[in-house]
Amino acid sequence: MLGYLRTFLPWIAFAVISTPHDSRYGALVGAVLAAALMTAERRRGKPWDALIIEATSVVFFGALAVAAFTAAKAPLGAYGPAVSDEWLALVAWGSLAVRHPFTLGIARTMTPPEMHDNPLFYRVNAVITAVWATAFTVTGAVLALLAHAAPHATAAVIIVKVAAFVLPALFTLRYPKAVAARHQALAR
């Protein structure tokens, strides 16, 4: 769980620091954190396929920081939180479309190599990535609706953002264990 929290730290910082009127510092902190996390993980020897979220976070926050400091204080306006979740959704759905779920590389760093070619291992990660992708998609849509209909509903935005990370993270922790238990029960 802490690994996933660390992966999404730039996104959390962006959500906390940015306002609908000024995303400069949120974008800058997001870019710096994303680059620092990616650099640290590469130095630890983590492969690129385990750093899909980190690498695309550098791209997103780097571009947003440049836009925020050169074009407008909040180029995304009140829709910044929604757009950031939809970016993550795009990354997650895209990783599924190219048949390399973003969780696959991460899972390979935590499992024995003999499991990596098992079709069930791939399937579990495809399901987990789909859950994250769905959470990001739904969260982005809900945040866009909130930005439009209730732009001052800060508590609702916080609840939605927290649920968007906590629920898929809990699923990520529990689902592989449930599949392994079911697989072991069938093997008996």
PyMOL commands that set and color helices and strands:
alter all, ss='L'
color gray80, all
select helices_A, chain A and resi 2-7+9-17+24-43+48-50+52-70+77-97+102-108+113-115+119-149+154-187
alter helices_A, ss='H'
color red, helices_A
deselect
rebuild
show_as cartoon
